[in-house]
Amino acid sequence: ADGKLILLNDTGELLLVLLFCVDLHRQLGAVGWVQLLWRTVLAALLMGGVVWGISLVSLPLAFLAGVVIFPVALLLLRAITPEERAALAPLLPEPLRKIITV
């Protein structure tokens, strides 16, 4: 029963994404998804690999590694534009604010 619920939920989410993409295309025209998302996907894969490896030793440490690795990877891969970093800066504590504005 749980598998059916998960499948139903995932199908619903996929439908929402598809409807969003169709409307986005109608409103803005073609969106270069690969160019837009490759850095984010690469950061997620990097984080996933590290988290998986560390989870074999310690789940809490794997969680902490993921929390650190993903944002650092996004910054190093320049997945977050300078405009986005400027918009996020006021939401961060002062030490982190200095790091992302560099």
N, C-alpha and C positions, 0 to 999 in steps of 0.2 A: 504494500500500500504506500509506503514512504517513497519508493522509487517512482510511482505514478504521480505523486504530488510534486516531486522534484521536477519530473519531466513536464508536467502541466505548468509549473511556475516558470521554468526556463523557456518554454514555448511562448508563454505570455510576454516575457521580457524580450525575446527575440522579435515578436510582433511589434512591440513598442519601439524597438530600435529601428526596424524597417519602416514603420510609419513616420518616425522622426526623420529618417534619411530621405524619404520621398518628399516630405514637406520642406525639408531644408533645401533639397535640389530644386523644388518648385520656387522657393523664395530667393535663393542665391545663385542658382545654376550649379554647374559641376563643382564638386569639392574633391580636391586631391587628397584622398584619405591616406594613401601610402606615404606621401610626402609629409602630411600633417602628423601622422602617428608613429612613424618608424622609430623615432628616438624614444618615445614613451614605451612602446612595446619592447624595445631592446633593454631599457632600464628595468622593466617588469620581469623579463626573462633572466636578467642578471641577478636581480633580487631573489627570484624564485629558486634559481640554482644554488645560491649561497644559503638561503633559508633552508632548503631541503637538506643540503649537506650538513649544516649545523644542527638541524632537528634530529639527526641521527644520534647526536650527543646530548643535546639539551633543548627542550622546547622553549623555555623562557628566553634563553640566549638567542635562539633562532628568531623569535618574535622581535627582540631588541635589535638584532642585526637587520631585519627587514625594515624596521622603522627608520633606521639610520641609512641603510644602503639605497633605498628607493629615491628619496629626495636628493641625496648626494649624486646619484647616477643621473637624475634629471638635470641637475645643474651642470655636471661635467659634460654631458652630451648636448647641452644647450637646448633641451626640449622646452624650457620655459624662456619665453622671449623677454627682452629687457622691459617691455611695457608690462608684461605679466608680473615680473619680479617687483617692479615699482608699485603695482597694485597690491601685491601680497605683503610688501614690507611693513606697512603699519600694523598688520595683524601679528607680527612676530616680536618676540622679546629682543631687546636692544643688541645683544651679542650676535644673534642670528641675522638681525636686520643688516648689520655691517657686512656679514659674509655674503649675503645674496645681492647686495648692491655693488659689489666689487666687479 
